[in-house]
């Protein structure tokens, strides 16, 4: 687990316009970001799921890197030249990722201000206060598709279709049915882009040859 997101405040203009959110997805070269931030160790994603998850659907190419399309969508939405801030918590993936994202977004026609913050500030202003435009953070909780179905969460994302589909996901008892519904949830998030889904945070381990018992994939990024 560990979906690295450019999380967006869906209640704040111009990010309340899906065309702007899709433009931002088109504006960022995700594989280049993985190369720049993680030395190539990371998997681009296009929705809120990883290849290790139940029911994973690959939406990483739903919004291919296309600065011209990004600019066209911004122009259509009347958002060319708008200024957004990106709050960046301390981890290197966030600070360096913010620099990379800002460069791409500015190329597409947005003005970007980077705001480095400590975790206490991030938790108070962004996570609890909803006072932000965008932020970069990794969500490392396992199977946490529920966060987009909550009535109050820092994305300010509100989709009746997603909430109803998530209710069906919770009610499903057959693993195959649950996996299928998980795919539907991923499709809705890909279409709505409440966050720009960037890549899977790599879990890197080093251990002695012959040692057994360490997982290839883990539900939390820790030993």
Long-range contacts (C-beta under 8 A, 24 or more apart in sequence): 1-50, 1-52, 1-53, 1-139, 1-140, 1-141, 1-142, 1-218, 1-219, 1-220, 1-221, 2-50, 2-138, 2-139, 2-140, 2-200, 2-201, 2-202, 2-203, 2-221, 3-45, 3-48, 3-49, 3-50, 3-138, 3-139, 3-197, 3-198, 3-200, 3-201, 4-42, 4-93, 4-97, 4-136, 4-137, 4-138, 4-198, 4-199, 4-200, 4-201, 5-48, 5-136, 5-137, 5-138, 5-139, 5-195, 5-196, 5-197, 5-198, 6-86, 6-97, 6-101, 6-134, 6-135, 6-136, 6-195, 6-196, 6-198, 7-134, 7-135, 7-136, 7-137, 7-154, 7-155, 7-195, 8-133, 8-134, 8-155, 8-193, 8-194, 8-195, 8-196, 9-130, 9-132, 9-133, 9-134, 9-154, 9-155, 9-156, 10-155, 10-156, 10-157, 10-158, 10-194, 11-130, 11-156, 12-133, 12-156, 14-77, 14-78, 14-79, 14-82, 14-84, 15-84, 15-133, 15-134, 17-77, 17-79, 18-192, 18-193, 19-73, 19-74, 19-76, 19-77, 19-79, 20-73, 20-74, 20-77, 20-79, 20-82, 21-192, 21-193, 21-194, 21-196, 22-63, 22-73, 22-193, 23-69, 23-70, 23-71, 23-72, 23-73, 23-74, 23-77, 23-79, 23-108, 24-70, 24-105, 24-108, 24-110, 24-193, 24-196, 25-62, 25-63, 25-193, 25-196, 25-197, 26-63, 26-64, 26-65, 26-66, 26-67, 26-69, 26-70, 26-73, 26-108, 27-65, 27-67, 27-70, 27-104, 27-105, 27-107, 27-108, 27-110, 28-65, 28-100, 28-101, 28-104, 28-105, 28-196, 28-198, 29-65, 29-104, 30-60, 30-65, 30-198, 30-199, 32-65, 32-100, 33-97, 33-100, 33-101, 33-198, 33-199, 34-199, 36-96, 36-100, 37-92, 37-93, 37-96, 37-97, 37-100, 38-93, 38-199, 38-201, 38-202, 41-202, 41-204, 42-199, 42-200, 42-201, 42-202, 43-199, 43-200, 44-198, 44-199, 45-197, 45-198, 45-199, 45-200, 46-190, 46-197, 47-186, 47-187, 47-189, 47-190, 47-197, 48-139, 48-145, 48-148, 48-185, 48-186, 48-189, 48-195, 48-197, 49-145, 49-182, 49-186, 50-200, 51-200, 52-217, 53-143, 53-182, 54-143, 54-175, 54-178, 54-179, 54-182, 55-178, 55-179, 55-180, 55-181, 55-182, 55-183, 55-186, 56-182, 56-183, 56-186, 57-183, 57-186, 57-187, 59-186, 59-187, 59-190, 59-197, 62-190, 63-193, 67-104, 67-107, 67-108, 70-108, 70-109, 71-108, 71-109, 74-108, 74-109, 74-110, 75-109, 79-109, 79-110, 80-109, 80-110, 81-109, 81-110, 81-111, 82-110, 82-111, 83-110, 83-111, 83-112, 83-113, 84-110, 84-111, 84-112, 84-113, 84-133, 84-134, 85-112, 85-113, 85-114, 85-115, 85-132, 85-133, 85-134, 86-112, 86-113, 86-114, 86-115, 86-133, 86-134, 86-135, 86-136, 87-115, 87-117, 87-122, 87-125, 87-126, 87-132, 87-134, 87-135, 88-114, 88-115, 88-116, 88-117, 88-135, 88-136, 89-117, 89-118, 89-119, 89-122, 89-135, 89-136, 89-137, 90-116, 90-118, 90-119, 91-138, 93-136, 93-138, 93-201, 94-135, 94-136, 94-137, 94-138, 97-136, 97-198, 98-136, 101-136, 101-196, 126-154, 127-154, 128-154, 130-154, 130-156, 136-198, 138-201, 138-221, 140-201, 140-220, 140-221, 142-219, 142-220, 145-169, 145-182, 145-185, 148-185, 148-189, 148-194, 155-194, 155-195, 157-192, 157-194, 159-188, 159-192, 159-194, 161-188, 162-188, 162-189, 162-192
